[in-house]
Amino acid sequence: MAVPNPFGSMTEKRYNSRKKCDRSAELVVDNVSIRCLMRDISIEGAYVETERAFDVGKEVTITFMHSVNRSQIMMKGTIVRVDEKGIAVKFRH
């Protein structure tokens, strides 16, 4: 179910709200590890800025530090969208 978007006529397709995080992270794609910047996160996925281009459908692992207890978090997911600044990843649960 899409929810109304207060910023225009488009509808928001996310079921869970995103939280801005601006957190450094490690992204692993095809066994290649790169440093990146995770811009936002939700229970379903994240948006990650990266200088490299990737294809939709690629499996990825994102590793980052929890903001409160500083524990390491590792999430696996799939690239679902690519734009000029980065990628959107949908987590596998």
PDB file of N, CA, C and O in Angstrom, chain B, residues numbered from 101:
ATOM      1  N   MET B 101       0.834  -1.172   0.000  1.00  0.00           N
ATOM      2  CA  MET B 101       0.000   0.000   0.000  1.00  0.00           C
ATOM      3  C   MET B 101       0.885   1.243   0.000  1.00  0.00           C
ATOM      4  O   MET B 101       1.726   1.395   0.886  1.00  0.00           O
ATOM      5  N   ALA B 102       0.717   2.116  -0.954  1.00  0.00           N
ATOM      6  CA  ALA B 102       1.474   3.358  -1.017  1.00  0.00           C
ATOM      7  C   ALA B 102       0.815   4.397  -0.126  1.00  0.00           C
ATOM      8  O   ALA B 102      -0.407   4.412   0.027  1.00  0.00           O
ATOM      9  N   VAL B 103       1.625   5.260   0.459  1.00  0.00           N
ATOM     10  CA  VAL B 103       1.095   6.322   1.309  1.00  0.00           C
ATOM     11  C   VAL B 103       1.289   7.654   0.614  1.00  0.00           C
ATOM     12  O   VAL B 103       2.226   7.800  -0.171  1.00  0.00           O
ATOM     13  N   PRO B 104       0.420   8.646   0.880  1.00  0.00           N
ATOM     14  CA  PRO B 104       0.564   9.948   0.224  1.00  0.00           C
ATOM     15  C   PRO B 104       1.896  10.597   0.560  1.00  0.00           C
ATOM     16  O   PRO B 104       2.381  10.493   1.687  1.00  0.00           O
ATOM     17  N   ASN B 105       2.471  11.253  -0.405  1.00  0.00           N
ATOM     18  CA  ASN B 105       3.725  11.973  -0.231  1.00  0.00           C
ATOM     19  C   ASN B 105       3.383  13.442  -0.013  1.00  0.00           C
ATOM     20  O   ASN B 105       2.777  14.054  -0.893  1.00  0.00           O
ATOM     21  N   PRO B 106       3.754  14.042   1.142  1.00  0.00           N
ATOM     22  CA  PRO B 106       3.399  15.437   1.417  1.00  0.00           C
ATOM     23  C   PRO B 106       4.159  16.439   0.553  1.00  0.00           C
ATOM     24  O   PRO B 106       3.867  17.633   0.608  1.00  0.00           O
ATOM     25  N   PHE B 107       5.134  15.980  -0.249  1.00  0.00           N
ATOM     26  CA  PHE B 107       5.960  16.892  -1.031  1.00  0.00           C
ATOM     27  C   PHE B 107       5.587  16.927  -2.499  1.00  0.00           C
ATOM     28  O   PHE B 107       6.332  17.500  -3.294  1.00  0.00           O
ATOM     29  N   GLY B 108       4.493  16.353  -2.887  1.00  0.00           N
ATOM     30  CA  GLY B 108       4.125  16.374  -4.302  1.00  0.00           C
ATOM     31  C   GLY B 108       3.076  15.339  -4.613  1.00  0.00           C
ATOM     32  O   GLY B 108       2.485  14.737  -3.717  1.00  0.00           O
ATOM     33  N   SER B 109       2.851  15.140  -5.901  1.00  0.00           N
ATOM     34  CA  SER B 109       1.786  14.245  -6.328  1.00  0.00           C
ATOM     35  C   SER B 109       2.209  12.783  -6.346  1.00  0.00           C
ATOM     36  O   SER B 109       1.355  11.899  -6.413  1.00  0.00           O
ATOM     37  N   MET B 110       3.515  12.509  -6.286  1.00  0.00           N
ATOM     38  CA  MET B 110       3.976  11.125  -6.286  1.00  0.00           C
ATOM     39  C   MET B 110       3.614  10.470  -4.959  1.00  0.00           C
ATOM     40  O   MET B 110       3.485  11.157  -3.946  1.00  0.00           O
ATOM     41  N   THR B 111       3.450   9.164  -4.953  1.00  0.00           N
ATOM     42  CA  THR B 111       3.183   8.462  -3.700  1.00  0.00           C
ATOM     43  C   THR B 111       4.452   7.782  -3.222  1.00  0.00           C
ATOM     44  O   THR B 111       5.269   7.319  -4.018  1.00  0.00           O
ATOM     45  N   GLU B 112       4.595   7.732  -1.930  1.00  0.00           N
ATOM     46  CA  GLU B 112       5.731   7.080  -1.289  1.00  0.00           C
ATOM     47  C   GLU B 112       5.438   5.587  -1.238  1.00  0.00           C
ATOM     48  O   GLU B 112       4.378   5.191  -0.754  1.00  0.00           O
ATOM     49  N   LYS B 113       6.353   4.746  -1.728  1.00  0.00           N
ATOM     50  CA  LYS B 113       6.126   3.306  -1.788  1.00  0.00           C
ATOM     51  C   LYS B 113       6.695   2.574  -0.587  1.00  0.00           C
ATOM     52  O   LYS B 113       6.501   1.365  -0.463  1.00  0.00           O
ATOM     53  N   ARG B 114       7.393   3.270   0.299  1.00  0.00           N
ATOM     54  CA  ARG B 114       7.988   2.619   1.453  1.00  0.00           C
ATOM     55  C   ARG B 114       6.944   2.417   2.542  1.00  0.00           C
ATOM     56  O   ARG B 114       6.100   3.281   2.778  1.00  0.00           O
ATOM     57  N   TYR B 115       7.013   1.263   3.203  1.00  0.00           N
ATOM     58  CA  TYR B 115       6.120   0.977   4.318  1.00  0.00           C
ATOM     59  C   TYR B 115       6.696   1.478   5.632  1.00  0.00           C
ATOM     60  O   TYR B 115       5.955   1.734   6.580  1.00  0.00           O
ATOM     61  N   ASN B 116       8.003   1.616   5.691  1.00  0.00           N
ATOM     62  CA  ASN B 116       8.669   2.067   6.907  1.00  0.00           C
ATOM     63  C   ASN B 116       9.410   3.360   6.628  1.00  0.00           C
ATOM     64  O   ASN B 116      10.005   3.531   5.564  1.00  0.00           O
ATOM     65  N   SER B 117       9.368   4.276   7.598  1.00  0.00           N
ATOM     66  CA  SER B 117      10.027   5.560   7.390  1.00  0.00           C
ATOM     67  C   SER B 117      11.541   5.407   7.435  1.00  0.00           C
ATOM     68  O   SER B 117      12.082   4.534   8.114  1.00  0.00           O
ATOM     69  N   ARG B 118      12.199   6.275   6.696  1.00  0.00           N
ATOM     70  CA  ARG B 118      13.662   6.288   6.669  1.00  0.00           C
ATOM     71  C   ARG B 118      14.177   7.233   7.734  1.00  0.00           C
ATOM     72  O   ARG B 118      13.502   8.184   8.128  1.00  0.00           O
ATOM     73  N   LYS B 119      15.395   6.950   8.194  1.00  0.00           N
ATOM     74  CA  LYS B 119      16.052   7.818   9.164  1.00  0.00           C
ATOM     75  C   LYS B 119      17.386   8.247   8.574  1.00  0.00           C
ATOM     76  O   LYS B 119      18.189   7.408   8.165  1.00  0.00           O
ATOM     77  N   LYS B 120      17.619   9.543   8.531  1.00  0.00           N
ATOM     78  CA  LYS B 120      18.909  10.029   8.060  1.00  0.00           C
ATOM     79  C   LYS B 120      19.981   9.561   9.028  1.00  0.00           C
ATOM     80  O   LYS B 120      19.782   9.566  10.243  1.00  0.00           O
ATOM     81  N   CYS B 121      21.136   9.151   8.470  1.00  0.00           N
ATOM     82  CA  CYS B 121      22.169   8.649   9.380  1.00  0.00           C
ATOM     83  C   CYS B 121      23.574   9.139   9.030  1.00  0.00           C
ATOM     84  O   CYS B 121      24.411   9.230   9.928  1.00  0.00           O
ATOM     85  N   ASP B 122      23.872   9.454   7.781  1.00  0.00           N
ATOM     86  CA  ASP B 122      25.203   9.950   7.390  1.00  0.00           C
ATOM     87  C   ASP B 122      26.322   9.220   8.132  1.00  0.00           C
ATOM     88  O   ASP B 122      27.091   9.825   8.878  1.00  0.00           O
ATOM     89  N   ARG B 123      26.396   7.911   7.910  1.00  0.00           N
ATOM     90  CA  ARG B 123      27.326   7.048   8.626  1.00  0.00           C
ATOM     91  C   ARG B 123      28.277   6.363   7.643  1.00  0.00           C
ATOM     92  O   ARG B 123      27.851   5.872   6.597  1.00  0.00           O
ATOM     93  N   SER B 124      29.563   6.333   7.986  1.00  0.00           N
ATOM     94  CA  SER B 124      30.503   5.605   7.139  1.00  0.00           C
ATOM     95  C   SER B 124      30.196   4.116   7.243  1.00  0.00           C
ATOM     96  O   SER B 124      29.784   3.619   8.291  1.00  0.00           O
ATOM     97  N   ALA B 125      30.405   3.424   6.142  1.00  0.00           N
ATOM     98  CA  ALA B 125      30.080   2.003   6.079  1.00  0.00           C
ATOM     99  C   ALA B 125      31.027   1.319   5.100  1.00  0.00           C
ATOM    100  O   ALA B 125      31.741   1.968   4.335  1.00  0.00           O
ATOM    101  N   GLU B 126      31.010   0.004   5.147  1.00  0.00           N
ATOM    102  CA  GLU B 126      31.753  -0.799   4.185  1.00  0.00           C
ATOM    103  C   GLU B 126      30.721  -1.539   3.339  1.00  0.00           C
ATOM    104  O   GLU B 126      29.797  -2.157   3.867  1.00  0.00           O
ATOM    105  N   LEU B 127      30.891  -1.468   2.036  1.00  0.00           N
ATOM    106  CA  LEU B 127      30.000  -2.131   1.094  1.00  0.00           C
ATOM    107  C   LEU B 127      30.793  -3.214   0.379  1.00  0.00           C
ATOM    108  O   LEU B 127      31.861  -2.940  -0.168  1.00  0.00           O
ATOM    109  N   VAL B 128      30.285  -4.435   0.379  1.00  0.00           N
ATOM    110  CA  VAL B 128      30.942  -5.528  -0.327  1.00  0.00           C
ATOM    111  C   VAL B 128      30.027  -5.977  -1.457  1.00  0.00           C
ATOM    112  O   VAL B 128      28.884  -6.376  -1.234  1.00  0.00           O
ATOM    113  N   VAL B 129      30.558  -5.903  -2.678  1.00  0.00           N
ATOM    114  CA  VAL B 129      29.838  -6.331  -3.884  1.00  0.00           C
ATOM    115  C   VAL B 129      30.799  -7.190  -4.699  1.00  0.00           C
ATOM    116  O   VAL B 129      31.921  -6.766  -4.976  1.00  0.00           O
ATOM    117  N   ASP B 130      30.379  -8.383  -5.083  1.00  0.00           N
ATOM    118  CA  ASP B 130      31.234  -9.293  -5.867  1.00  0.00           C
ATOM    119  C   ASP B 130      32.602  -9.490  -5.208  1.00  0.00           C
ATOM    120  O   ASP B 130      33.626  -9.496  -5.891  1.00  0.00           O
ATOM    121  N   ASN B 131      32.617  -9.652  -3.884  1.00  0.00           N
ATOM    122  CA  ASN B 131      33.847  -9.869  -3.111  1.00  0.00           C
ATOM    123  C   ASN B 131      34.810  -8.696  -3.150  1.00  0.00           C
ATOM    124  O   ASN B 131      35.985  -8.857  -2.820  1.00  0.00           O
ATOM    125  N   VAL B 132      34.340  -7.514  -3.547  1.00  0.00           N
ATOM    126  CA  VAL B 132      35.147  -6.299  -3.537  1.00  0.00           C
ATOM    127  C   VAL B 132      34.594  -5.386  -2.447  1.00  0.00           C
ATOM    128  O   VAL B 132      33.397  -5.101  -2.415  1.00  0.00           O
ATOM    129  N   SER B 133      35.467  -4.930  -1.558  1.00  0.00           N
ATOM    130  CA  SER B 133      35.075  -4.087  -0.437  1.00  0.00           C
ATOM    131  C   SER B 133      35.419  -2.628  -0.736  1.00  0.00           C
ATOM    132  O   SER B 133      36.537  -2.319  -1.148  1.00  0.00           O
ATOM    133  N   ILE B 134      34.451  -1.738  -0.525  1.00  0.00           N
ATOM    134  CA  ILE B 134      34.706  -0.305  -0.706  1.00  0.00           C
ATOM    135  C   ILE B 134      34.111   0.466   0.465  1.00  0.00           C
ATOM    136  O   ILE B 134      33.117   0.048   1.058  1.00  0.00           O
ATOM    137  N   ARG B 135      34.727   1.585   0.787  1.00  0.00           N
ATOM    138  CA  ARG B 135      34.197   2.488   1.802  1.00  0.00           C
ATOM    139  C   ARG B 135      33.114   3.329   1.152  1.00  0.00           C
ATOM    140  O   ARG B 135      33.221   3.703  -0.016  1.00  0.00           O
ATOM    141  N   CYS B 136      32.067   3.623   1.916  1.00  0.00           N
ATOM    142  CA  CYS B 136      30.961   4.407   1.376  1.00  0.00           C
ATOM    143  C   CYS B 136      30.322   5.198   2.505  1.00  0.00           C
ATOM    144  O   CYS B 136      30.753   5.122   3.656  1.00  0.00           O
ATOM    145  N   LEU B 137      29.291   5.956   2.163  1.00  0.00           N
ATOM    146  CA  LEU B 137      28.566   6.756   3.136  1.00  0.00           C
ATOM    147  C   LEU B 137      27.095   6.366   3.072  1.00  0.00           C
ATOM    148  O   LEU B 137      26.434   6.564   2.052  1.00  0.00           O
ATOM    149  N   MET B 138      26.590   5.812   4.167  1.00  0.00           N
ATOM    150  CA  MET B 138      25.177   5.461   4.236  1.00  0.00           C
ATOM    151  C   MET B 138      24.416   6.722   4.628  1.00  0.00           C
ATOM    152  O   MET B 138      24.643   7.280   5.702  1.00  0.00           O
ATOM    153  N   ARG B 139      23.514   7.170   3.759  1.00  0.00           N
ATOM    154  CA  ARG B 139      22.799   8.427   3.970  1.00  0.00           C
ATOM    155  C   ARG B 139      21.516   8.267   4.764  1.00  0.00           C
ATOM    156  O   ARG B 139      21.171   9.130   5.570  1.00  0.00           O
ATOM    157  N   ASP B 140      20.800   7.155   4.538  1.00  0.00           N
ATOM    158  CA  ASP B 140      19.605   6.902   5.334  1.00  0.00           C
ATOM    159  C   ASP B 140      19.375   5.409   5.453  1.00  0.00           C
ATOM    160  O   ASP B 140      19.928   4.605   4.703  1.00  0.00           O
ATOM    161  N   ILE B 141      18.529   5.063   6.433  1.00  0.00           N
ATOM    162  CA  ILE B 141      18.283   3.654   6.711  1.00  0.00           C
ATOM    163  C   ILE B 141      16.853   3.493   7.219  1.00  0.00           C
ATOM    164  O   ILE B 141      16.298   4.395   7.847  1.00  0.00           O
ATOM    165  N   SER B 142      16.278   2.349   6.943  1.00  0.00           N
ATOM    166  CA  SER B 142      14.986   1.959   7.510  1.00  0.00           C
ATOM    167  C   SER B 142      15.081   0.479   7.849  1.00  0.00           C
ATOM    168  O   SER B 142      16.120  -0.148   7.640  1.00  0.00           O
ATOM    169  N   ILE B 143      14.013  -0.068   8.364  1.00  0.00           N
ATOM    170  CA  ILE B 143      13.993  -1.491   8.679  1.00  0.00           C
ATOM    171  C   ILE B 143      14.104  -2.330   7.406  1.00  0.00           C
ATOM    172  O   ILE B 143      14.546  -3.478   7.459  1.00  0.00           O
ATOM    173  N   GLU B 144      13.708  -1.766   6.260  1.00  0.00           N
ATOM    174  CA  GLU B 144      13.700  -2.504   4.993  1.00  0.00           C
ATOM    175  C   GLU B 144      14.935  -2.300   4.129  1.00  0.00           C
ATOM    176  O   GLU B 144      15.231  -3.141   3.280  1.00  0.00           O
ATOM    177  N   GLY B 145      15.668  -1.196   4.326  1.00  0.00           N
ATOM    178  CA  GLY B 145      16.802  -0.955   3.449  1.00  0.00           C
ATOM    179  C   GLY B 145      17.562   0.309   3.776  1.00  0.00           C
ATOM    180  O   GLY B 145      17.367   0.920   4.827  1.00  0.00           O
ATOM    181  N   ALA B 146      18.444   0.697   2.849  1.00  0.00           N
ATOM    182  CA  ALA B 146      19.286   1.871   3.057  1.00  0.00           C
ATOM    183  C   ALA B 146      19.650   2.493   1.715  1.00  0.00           C
ATOM    184  O   ALA B 146      19.608   1.838   0.673  1.00  0.00           O
ATOM    185  N   TYR B 147      20.011   3.781   1.766  1.00  0.00           N
ATOM    186  CA  TYR B 147      20.574   4.464   0.598  1.00  0.00           C
ATOM    187  C   TYR B 147      22.033   4.728   0.905  1.00  0.00           C
ATOM    188  O   TYR B 147      22.366   5.280   1.954  1.00  0.00           O
ATOM    189  N   VAL B 148      22.909   4.328  -0.018  1.00  0.00           N
ATOM    190  CA  VAL B 148      24.345   4.412   0.182  1.00  0.00           C
ATOM    191  C   VAL B 148      24.974   5.213  -0.954  1.00  0.00           C
ATOM    192  O   VAL B 148      24.780   4.894  -2.127  1.00  0.00           O
ATOM    193  N   GLU B 149      25.726   6.253  -0.601  1.00  0.00           N
ATOM    194  CA  GLU B 149      26.488   6.996  -1.606  1.00  0.00           C
ATOM    195  C   GLU B 149      27.770   6.246  -1.905  1.00  0.00           C
ATOM    196  O   GLU B 149      28.462   5.792  -0.994  1.00  0.00           O
ATOM    197  N   THR B 150      28.083   6.117  -3.182  1.00  0.00           N
ATOM    198  CA  THR B 150      29.304   5.436  -3.597  1.00  0.00           C
ATOM    199  C   THR B 150      29.796   6.042  -4.901  1.00  0.00           C
ATOM    200  O   THR B 150      29.000   6.504  -5.718  1.00  0.00           O
ATOM    201  N   GLU B 151      31.094   6.037  -5.091  1.00  0.00           N
ATOM    202  CA  GLU B 151      31.679   6.569  -6.321  1.00  0.00           C
ATOM    203  C   GLU B 151      31.683   5.552  -7.444  1.00  0.00           C
ATOM    204  O   GLU B 151      31.905   5.906  -8.602  1.00  0.00           O
ATOM    205  N   ARG B 152      31.438   4.285  -7.116  1.00  0.00           N
ATOM    206  CA  ARG B 152      31.413   3.235  -8.137  1.00  0.00           C
ATOM    207  C   ARG B 152      29.995   2.982  -8.600  1.00  0.00           C
ATOM    208  O   ARG B 152      29.037   3.177  -7.852  1.00  0.00           O
ATOM    209  N   ALA B 153      29.872   2.549  -9.837  1.00  0.00           N
ATOM    210  CA  ALA B 153      28.563   2.195 -10.396  1.00  0.00           C
ATOM    211  C   ALA B 153      28.317   0.699 -10.201  1.00  0.00           C
ATOM    212  O   ALA B 153      29.226  -0.114 -10.371  1.00  0.00           O
ATOM    213  N   PHE B 154      27.104   0.348  -9.849  1.00  0.00           N
ATOM    214  CA  PHE B 154      26.719  -1.047  -9.666  1.00  0.00           C
ATOM    215  C   PHE B 154      25.413  -1.308 -10.397  1.00  0.00           C
ATOM    216  O   PHE B 154      24.683  -0.376 -10.736  1.00  0.00           O
ATOM    217  N   ASP B 155      25.125  -2.581 -10.638  1.00  0.00           N
ATOM    218  CA  ASP B 155      23.915  -2.965 -11.350  1.00  0.00           C
ATOM    219  C   ASP B 155      22.799  -3.334 -10.384  1.00  0.00           C
ATOM    220  O   ASP B 155      23.042  -3.918  -9.328  1.00  0.00           O
ATOM    221  N   VAL B 156      21.574  -2.985 -10.757  1.00  0.00           N
ATOM    222  CA  VAL B 156      20.399  -3.412 -10.014  1.00  0.00           C
ATOM    223  C   VAL B 156      20.383  -4.938  -9.995  1.00  0.00           C
ATOM    224  O   VAL B 156      20.706  -5.581 -10.994  1.00  0.00           O
ATOM    225  N   GLY B 157      20.011  -5.504  -8.871  1.00  0.00           N
ATOM    226  CA  GLY B 157      19.936  -6.952  -8.724  1.00  0.00           C
ATOM    227  C   GLY B 157      21.155  -7.586  -8.077  1.00  0.00           C
ATOM    228  O   GLY B 157      21.104  -8.747  -7.672  1.00  0.00           O
ATOM    229  N   LYS B 158      22.255  -6.838  -7.971  1.00  0.00           N
ATOM    230  CA  LYS B 158      23.468  -7.373  -7.334  1.00  0.00           C
ATOM    231  C   LYS B 158      23.244  -7.570  -5.841  1.00  0.00           C
ATOM    232  O   LYS B 158      22.601  -6.748  -5.188  1.00  0.00           O
ATOM    233  N   GLU B 159      23.774  -8.658  -5.311  1.00  0.00           N
ATOM    234  CA  GLU B 159      23.732  -8.934  -3.878  1.00  0.00           C
ATOM    235  C   GLU B 159      24.869  -8.157  -3.214  1.00  0.00           C
ATOM    236  O   GLU B 159      25.982  -8.109  -3.738  1.00  0.00           O
ATOM    237  N   VAL B 160      24.584  -7.546  -2.054  1.00  0.00           N
ATOM    238  CA  VAL B 160      25.580  -6.743  -1.343  1.00  0.00           C
ATOM    239  C   VAL B 160      25.544  -7.060   0.150  1.00  0.00           C
ATOM    240  O   VAL B 160      24.582  -7.624   0.671  1.00  0.00           O
ATOM    241  N   THR B 161      26.630  -6.675   0.815  1.00  0.00           N
ATOM    242  CA  THR B 161      26.680  -6.684   2.269  1.00  0.00           C
ATOM    243  C   THR B 161      27.120  -5.300   2.711  1.00  0.00           C
ATOM    244  O   THR B 161      28.106  -4.766   2.202  1.00  0.00           O
ATOM    245  N   ILE B 162      26.393  -4.715   3.660  1.00  0.00           N
ATOM    246  CA  ILE B 162      26.745  -3.409   4.218  1.00  0.00           C
ATOM    247  C   ILE B 162      27.087  -3.625   5.686  1.00  0.00           C
ATOM    248  O   ILE B 162      26.314  -4.231   6.428  1.00  0.00           O
ATOM    249  N   THR B 163      28.259  -3.122   6.104  1.00  0.00           N
ATOM    250  CA  THR B 163      28.684  -3.223   7.496  1.00  0.00           C
ATOM    251  C   THR B 163      28.884  -1.813   8.036  1.00  0.00           C
ATOM    252  O   THR B 163      29.530  -0.982   7.398  1.00  0.00           O
ATOM    253  N   PHE B 164      28.322  -1.546   9.221  1.00  0.00           N
ATOM    254  CA  PHE B 164      28.429  -0.229   9.839  1.00  0.00           C
ATOM    255  C   PHE B 164      28.325  -0.375  11.352  1.00  0.00           C
ATOM    256  O   PHE B 164      27.988  -1.445  11.860  1.00  0.00           O
ATOM    257  N   MET B 165      28.615   0.706  12.064  1.00  0.00           N
ATOM    258  CA  MET B 165      28.572   0.695  13.523  1.00  0.00           C
ATOM    259  C   MET B 165      27.225   1.230  14.012  1.00  0.00           C
ATOM    260  O   MET B 165      26.706   2.210  13.477  1.00  0.00           O
ATOM    261  N   HIS B 166      26.666   0.577  15.033  1.00  0.00           N
ATOM    262  CA  HIS B 166      25.438   1.029  15.671  1.00  0.00           C
ATOM    263  C   HIS B 166      25.703   2.385  16.314  1.00  0.00           C
ATOM    264  O   HIS B 166      26.761   2.588  16.909  1.00  0.00           O
ATOM    265  N   SER B 167      24.765   3.308  16.205  1.00  0.00           N
ATOM    266  CA  SER B 167      24.988   4.673  16.685  1.00  0.00           C
ATOM    267  C   SER B 167      25.006   4.795  18.204  1.00  0.00           C
ATOM    268  O   SER B 167      25.579   5.749  18.730  1.00  0.00           O
ATOM    269  N   VAL B 168      24.398   3.861  18.919  1.00  0.00           N
ATOM    270  CA  VAL B 168      24.328   3.975  20.368  1.00  0.00           C
ATOM    271  C   VAL B 168      25.383   3.121  21.069  1.00  0.00           C
ATOM    272  O   VAL B 168      26.187   3.637  21.844  1.00  0.00           O
ATOM    273  N   ASN B 169      25.379   1.817  20.796  1.00  0.00           N
ATOM    274  CA  ASN B 169      26.286   0.953  21.543  1.00  0.00           C
ATOM    275  C   ASN B 169      27.576   0.612  20.790  1.00  0.00           C
ATOM    276  O   ASN B 169      28.402  -0.155  21.286  1.00  0.00           O
ATOM    277  N   ARG B 170      27.744   1.174  19.614  1.00  0.00           N
ATOM    278  CA  ARG B 170      28.963   1.031  18.797  1.00  0.00           C
ATOM    279  C   ARG B 170      29.246  -0.409  18.387  1.00  0.00           C
ATOM    280  O   ARG B 170      30.381  -0.725  18.030  1.00  0.00           O
ATOM    281  N   SER B 171      28.253  -1.288  18.426  1.00  0.00           N
ATOM    282  CA  SER B 171      28.449  -2.646  17.946  1.00  0.00           C
ATOM    283  C   SER B 171      28.413  -2.660  16.415  1.00  0.00           C
ATOM    284  O   SER B 171      27.785  -1.804  15.791  1.00  0.00           O
ATOM    285  N   GLN B 172      29.079  -3.621  15.835  1.00  0.00           N
ATOM    286  CA  GLN B 172      29.135  -3.739  14.379  1.00  0.00           C
ATOM    287  C   GLN B 172      27.877  -4.441  13.880  1.00  0.00           C
ATOM    288  O   GLN B 172      27.471  -5.470  14.421  1.00  0.00           O
ATOM    289  N   ILE B 173      27.265  -3.874  12.844  1.00  0.00           N
ATOM    290  CA  ILE B 173      26.063  -4.435  12.235  1.00  0.00           C
ATOM    291  C   ILE B 173      26.376  -4.797  10.796  1.00  0.00           C
ATOM    292  O   ILE B 173      26.966  -4.001  10.065  1.00  0.00           O
ATOM    293  N   MET B 174      25.984  -5.994  10.388  1.00  0.00           N
ATOM    294  CA  MET B 174      26.202  -6.447   9.017  1.00  0.00           C
ATOM    295  C   MET B 174      24.842  -6.838   8.431  1.00  0.00           C
ATOM    296  O   MET B 174      24.149  -7.703   8.968  1.00  0.00           O
ATOM    297  N   MET B 175      24.470  -6.190   7.323  1.00  0.00           N
ATOM    298  CA  MET B 175      23.198  -6.464   6.670  1.00  0.00           C
ATOM    299  C   MET B 175      23.446  -6.924   5.238  1.00  0.00           C
ATOM    300  O   MET B 175      24.260  -6.341   4.522  1.00  0.00           O
ATOM    301  N   LYS B 176      22.744  -7.963   4.831  1.00  0.00           N
ATOM    302  CA  LYS B 176      22.806  -8.430   3.445  1.00  0.00           C
ATOM    303  C   LYS B 176      21.575  -7.938   2.724  1.00  0.00           C
ATOM    304  O   LYS B 176      20.501  -7.821   3.314  1.00  0.00           O
ATOM    305  N   GLY B 177      21.735  -7.646   1.432  1.00  0.00           N
ATOM    306  CA  GLY B 177      20.605  -7.155   0.672  1.00  0.00           C
ATOM    307  C   GLY B 177      20.848  -7.197  -0.820  1.00  0.00           C
ATOM    308  O   GLY B 177      21.824  -7.773  -1.301  1.00  0.00           O
ATOM    309  N   THR B 178      19.935  -6.573  -1.536  1.00  0.00           N
ATOM    310  CA  THR B 178      19.969  -6.529  -2.996  1.00  0.00           C
ATOM    311  C   THR B 178      19.837  -5.084  -3.451  1.00  0.00           C
ATOM    312  O   THR B 178      19.033  -4.330  -2.902  1.00  0.00           O
ATOM    313  N   ILE B 179      20.619  -4.695  -4.448  1.00  0.00           N
ATOM    314  CA  ILE B 179      20.503  -3.352  -5.018  1.00  0.00           C
ATOM    315  C   ILE B 179      19.192  -3.277  -5.799  1.00  0.00           C
ATOM    316  O   ILE B 179      18.961  -4.061  -6.720  1.00  0.00           O
ATOM    317  N   VAL B 180      18.333  -2.320  -5.419  1.00  0.00           N
ATOM    318  CA  VAL B 180      17.029  -2.185  -6.078  1.00  0.00           C
ATOM    319  C   VAL B 180      16.907  -0.911  -6.907  1.00  0.00           C
ATOM    320  O   VAL B 180      15.990  -0.778  -7.717  1.00  0.00           O
ATOM    321  N   ARG B 181      17.830   0.024  -6.705  1.00  0.00           N
ATOM    322  CA  ARG B 181      17.805   1.274  -7.475  1.00  0.00           C
ATOM    323  C   ARG B 181      19.206   1.847  -7.533  1.00  0.00           C
ATOM    324  O   ARG B 181      19.975   1.739  -6.578  1.00  0.00           O
ATOM    325  N   VAL B 182      19.532   2.459  -8.665  1.00  0.00           N
ATOM    326  CA  VAL B 182      20.832   3.093  -8.865  1.00  0.00           C
ATOM    327  C   VAL B 182      20.586   4.502  -9.389  1.00  0.00           C
ATOM    328  O   VAL B 182      19.749   4.698 -10.270  1.00  0.00           O
ATOM    329  N   ASP B 183      21.313   5.488  -8.851  1.00  0.00           N
ATOM    330  CA  ASP B 183      21.260   6.838  -9.413  1.00  0.00           C
ATOM    331  C   ASP B 183      22.678   7.388  -9.509  1.00  0.00           C
ATOM    332  O   ASP B 183      23.645   6.662  -9.279  1.00  0.00           O
ATOM    333  N   GLU B 184      22.803   8.655  -9.846  1.00  0.00           N
ATOM    334  CA  GLU B 184      24.126   9.225 -10.094  1.00  0.00           C
ATOM    335  C   GLU B 184      24.985   9.346  -8.838  1.00  0.00           C
ATOM    336  O   GLU B 184      26.203   9.494  -8.944  1.00  0.00           O
ATOM    337  N   LYS B 185      24.379   9.286  -7.653  1.00  0.00           N
ATOM    338  CA  LYS B 185      25.141   9.428  -6.414  1.00  0.00           C
ATOM    339  C   LYS B 185      25.342   8.132  -5.646  1.00  0.00           C
ATOM    340  O   LYS B 185      26.232   8.046  -4.801  1.00  0.00           O
ATOM    341  N   GLY B 186      24.519   7.114  -5.930  1.00  0.00           N
ATOM    342  CA  GLY B 186      24.658   5.902  -5.143  1.00  0.00           C
ATOM    343  C   GLY B 186      23.620   4.844  -5.462  1.00  0.00           C
ATOM    344  O   GLY B 186      23.084   4.777  -6.568  1.00  0.00           O
ATOM    345  N   ILE B 187      23.348   4.008  -4.444  1.00  0.00           N
ATOM    346  CA  ILE B 187      22.466   2.868  -4.636  1.00  0.00           C
ATOM    347  C   ILE B 187      21.463   2.761  -3.480  1.00  0.00           C
ATOM    348  O   ILE B 187      21.744   3.173  -2.354  1.00  0.00           O
ATOM    349  N   ALA B 188      20.301   2.205  -3.782  1.00  0.00           N
ATOM    350  CA  ALA B 188      19.324   1.851  -2.759  1.00  0.00           C
ATOM    351  C   ALA B 188      19.379   0.336  -2.609  1.00  0.00           C
ATOM    352  O   ALA B 188      19.359  -0.406  -3.591  1.00  0.00           O
ATOM    353  N   VAL B 189      19.450  -0.105  -1.349  1.00  0.00           N
ATOM    354  CA  VAL B 189      19.570  -1.527  -1.046  1.00  0.00           C
ATOM    355  C   VAL B 189      18.350  -1.957  -0.229  1.00  0.00           C
ATOM    356  O   VAL B 189      17.976  -1.298   0.741  1.00  0.00           O
ATOM    357  N   LYS B 190      17.739  -3.066  -0.633  1.00  0.00           N
ATOM    358  CA  LYS B 190      16.663  -3.673   0.149  1.00  0.00           C
ATOM    359  C   LYS B 190      17.276  -4.825   0.937  1.00  0.00           C
ATOM    360  O   LYS B 190      17.881  -5.731   0.365  1.00  0.00           O
ATOM    361  N   PHE B 191      17.110  -4.777   2.260  1.00  0.00           N
ATOM    362  CA  PHE B 191      17.691  -5.794   3.132  1.00  0.00           C
ATOM    363  C   PHE B 191      16.934  -7.110   3.004  1.00  0.00           C
ATOM    364  O   PHE B 191      15.735  -7.140   2.724  1.00  0.00           O
ATOM    365  N   ARG B 192      17.680  -8.207   3.220  1.00  0.00           N
ATOM    366  CA  ARG B 192      17.080  -9.546   3.356  1.00  0.00           C
ATOM    367  C   ARG B 192      16.969  -9.826   4.837  1.00  0.00           C
ATOM    368  O   ARG B 192      17.927  -9.618   5.582  1.00  0.00           O
ATOM    369  N   HIS B 193      15.831 -10.288   5.270  1.00  0.00           N
ATOM    370  CA  HIS B 193      15.632 -10.572   6.708  1.00  0.00           C
ATOM    371  C   HIS B 193      15.509 -12.039   6.937  1.00  0.00           C
ATOM    372  O   HIS B 193      15.338 -12.474   8.076  1.00  0.00           O
TER     373      HIS B 193
END
